[in-house]
């Protein structure tokens, strides 16, 4: 059976404020890099949605959010690359971020403003979904400066390798933590711009055609290989973002105290 190479953490310029590459080009780049699929996980948080007037219907706001994914998906269909939808969800009450798999456009339109929930409420909500809508929750880069692991009962696994060269994700610590706690493990490039291309992902034991198929393979958690790139080029921006993460941590600590 042919294996399936997929990147689970990819951003686009249209829908992530920090993205630098349009969705269509992202699909072309990953096809040329030898991948079979990608999951577009653009940043889903209050910061993105608050720029729209309150009079704009939620479904229309989601349509704006999906521009990068739709561009990548259309191009993927043309060139033979599977493009799936996910999100990198950040709640209002914490700097932690979560990669959500198993969703589709209808899900996002039927469940507005997920960022208001908080991880405990969101986990409870996810458990109540019908079998055909079951989702998986993986904490992204849980050991970056200023970030701590979420309570293990609230997640399905963690990202043990994050390939973003501008961030210190302390991947070795994440891997050791996952092994110690018998957690499901994923890897992702955290692609935003060209230097991030194909730095992470998974090699699955079988092809997946849609989000339901991805959830089934990830839940089974058998025969999955991590894609990693141990070379991390020096980046001045990495020092700046590390300092920014620490500032965010202090902000949320003060917020919790009050």
C-alpha positions in Angstrom: 0.0 0.0 0.0 1.4 3.4 -1.0 2.2 5.8 1.9 0.9 9.3 2.0 3.0 12.3 2.8 1.0 15.2 4.4 1.8 18.4 6.2 -0.7 19.1 9.0 0.2 22.7 9.8 0.1 25.2 6.9 -0.9 28.8 6.7 -1.9 31.1 3.8 -1.4 34.8 3.1 -5.1 35.4 2.5 -6.3 34.1 5.9 -3.4 34.3 8.4 -2.1 37.8 9.3 1.4 36.3 9.5 1.2 34.3 6.3 3.3 35.4 3.3 2.3 32.9 0.6 -1.0 32.7 -1.3 -3.0 29.5 -1.1 -2.7 28.6 -4.7 1.1 28.9 -4.6 1.3 27.0 -1.3 -0.4 24.0 -3.1 2.0 24.2 -6.0 5.0 24.4 -3.7 4.0 21.3 -1.7 3.3 19.3 -4.9 6.8 20.1 -6.2 8.2 19.2 -2.7 6.8 15.6 -3.1 3.8 15.9 -0.7 0.5 14.1 -1.4 -1.5 16.4 0.8 -1.6 19.4 3.1 -4.0 20.7 5.8 -4.6 24.4 5.7 -4.7 25.5 9.3 -5.1 29.3 9.2 -5.2 31.2 12.5 -8.7 31.3 13.8 -9.0 33.8 16.6 -10.8 37.0 17.7 -8.1 39.1 16.0 -9.1 37.9 12.5 -12.9 38.1 12.9 -13.1 41.4 14.8 -12.1 43.4 11.6 -15.6 42.7 10.1 -18.6 44.9 11.0 -21.1 43.3 13.4 -23.7 43.6 10.7 -21.9 41.2 8.4 -23.4 37.7 8.8 -21.2 35.0 10.4 -21.4 32.9 7.3 -19.9 35.8 5.2 -17.1 36.2 7.8 -16.3 32.5 7.4 -16.2 32.9 3.6 -13.5 35.6 4.1 -11.6 33.3 6.4 -11.7 30.4 3.9 -10.2 32.4 1.0 -6.7 30.9 1.5 -8.0 27.4 1.9 -10.3 27.6 -1.1 -7.5 28.9 -3.3 -5.2 26.0 -2.2 -8.0 23.5 -2.6 -8.9 24.6 -6.1 -5.3 24.5 -7.2 -4.8 21.1 -5.4 -7.6 19.6 -7.5 -6.0 20.9 -10.6 -2.5 19.5 -9.9 -3.4 16.4 -7.9 -2.7 17.5 -4.3 -5.1 16.7 -1.5 -6.0 19.9 0.4 -7.9 19.5 3.6 -9.4 22.1 6.0 -8.3 22.6 9.6 -7.8 25.6 11.9 -5.2 26.8 14.4 -7.6 27.8 17.1 -6.7 30.3 19.8 -9.1 31.1 22.6 -9.6 34.5 24.2 -8.4 33.3 27.6 -5.0 31.8 26.8 -1.9 32.1 24.6 -2.1 28.4 23.8 -3.1 27.3 20.2 -4.8 24.1 19.0 -4.7 22.4 15.7 -8.3 21.1 14.9 -8.8 18.3 12.4 -12.1 16.8 11.1 -13.9 20.1 10.3 -15.4 21.4 7.1 -16.9 24.7 5.9 -20.3 23.8 7.2 -18.9 23.1 10.6 -17.4 26.6 10.8 -20.5 28.2 9.7 -22.8 26.3 12.0 -20.7 26.9 15.1 -19.8 30.6 15.3 -17.0 32.3 17.3 -15.3 29.2 18.7 -12.6 31.4 20.2 -15.0 32.5 22.9 -15.3 29.0 24.4 -12.0 28.2 26.2 -10.4 24.7 25.9 -12.5 23.0 28.6 -15.8 24.1 27.1 -14.6 23.4 23.6 -13.6 19.9 24.6 -17.0 19.2 26.1 -18.6 20.6 23.0 -16.5 18.3 20.8 -17.5 15.2 22.8 -21.1 16.0 22.1 -20.8 16.1 18.3 -22.3 13.2 16.3 -20.0 10.5 15.0 -20.0 12.0 11.5 -18.6 15.3 12.9 -16.0 14.0 15.4 -12.9 16.2 15.5 -9.4 15.9 17.0 -7.7 18.5 19.1 -3.9 18.7 19.1 -2.0 21.4 21.0 0.4 23.2 18.7 4.0 23.8 19.8 3.2 23.3 23.5 6.7 24.2 24.8 7.4 27.5 23.0 8.6 30.2 25.4 5.6 31.4 27.3 3.5 28.4 26.5 2.7 25.4 28.7 0.9 22.1 27.9 -2.8 22.0 28.3 -4.4 19.6 30.7 -4.1 16.2 29.0 -7.7 15.2 29.4 -8.7 18.2 27.1 -6.6 17.2 24.1 -6.1 14.3 21.8 -2.3 14.8 21.3 0.4 17.3 20.8 2.6 18.7 18.0 6.0 17.2 19.0 7.8 18.7 16.0 7.2 22.3 14.7 9.4 23.2 11.8 9.0 27.0 11.9 12.6 28.3 11.9 11.7 31.6 13.4 10.4 30.1 16.6 12.0 28.0 19.3 9.4 25.3 19.9 11.6 23.1 22.1 10.7 20.1 20.0 12.9 17.7 22.0 11.0 18.6 25.1 7.7 18.1 23.4 8.7 14.7 22.1 9.9 13.6 25.5 6.7 14.8 27.1 4.5 13.0 24.6 6.4 9.7 25.1 6.2 10.1 28.9 2.5 10.6 28.8 1.7 8.2 25.9 0.2 11.0 23.8 -0.6 10.9 20.1 2.2 12.8 18.2 2.1 14.9 15.1 4.6 17.0 13.1 4.0 20.1 11.0 6.1 22.7 9.1 4.0 25.6 10.5 4.4 27.0 7.0 4.1 30.8 6.6 6.7 31.7 4.0 9.1 30.0 1.6 11.9 29.0 4.1 9.3 26.9 6.0 8.4 24.7 3.1 8.4 20.9 3.8 10.0 21.1 7.2 7.5 18.8 8.9 4.5 16.6 8.4 3.6 12.9 8.6 4.0 9.9 6.4 0.7 8.0 6.8 0.3 4.3 6.0 -2.5 5.0 3.6 -4.0 7.7 1.5 -6.6 10.1 2.9 -9.2 11.8 0.6 -11.0 13.9 3.1 -11.1 15.2 6.7 -13.0 12.1 8.0 -10.3 9.9 6.6 -7.6 11.9 8.2 -9.3 11.7 11.6 -9.7 7.9 11.3 -6.0 7.4 10.5 -4.9 9.8 13.3 -7.1 8.1 15.8 -5.9 4.6 14.9 -2.3 6.0 15.4 -0.6 3.0 13.7 2.2 3.1 11.2 2.6 6.9 11.2 6.1 8.4 10.7 7.1 11.9 11.7 8.8 14.2 9.1 11.3 16.4 10.7 14.2 18.8 9.6 16.8 19.1 12.3 18.6 22.0 10.6 17.4 25.3 12.0 19.0 28.4 10.3 19.8 31.4 12.4 17.0 34.0 12.4 17.1 37.4 14.1 13.3 37.3 13.9 13.4 34.1 16.1 14.8 36.1 18.9 12.1 38.8 18.5 9.3 36.3 18.4 10.7 34.5 21.5 10.6 37.8 23.4 7.1 38.4 22.2 5.9 35.0 23.5 7.2 35.9 26.9 5.3 39.2 26.9 2.1 37.3 26.0 2.7 34.9 28.8 3.0 37.8 31.3 -0.1 39.4 29.9 -2.2 36.3 30.4 -0.8 35.7 33.9 -1.8 39.2 34.9 -5.2 38.7 33.3 -5.8 35.4 35.3 -4.7 37.2 38.6 -7.5 39.7 38.0 
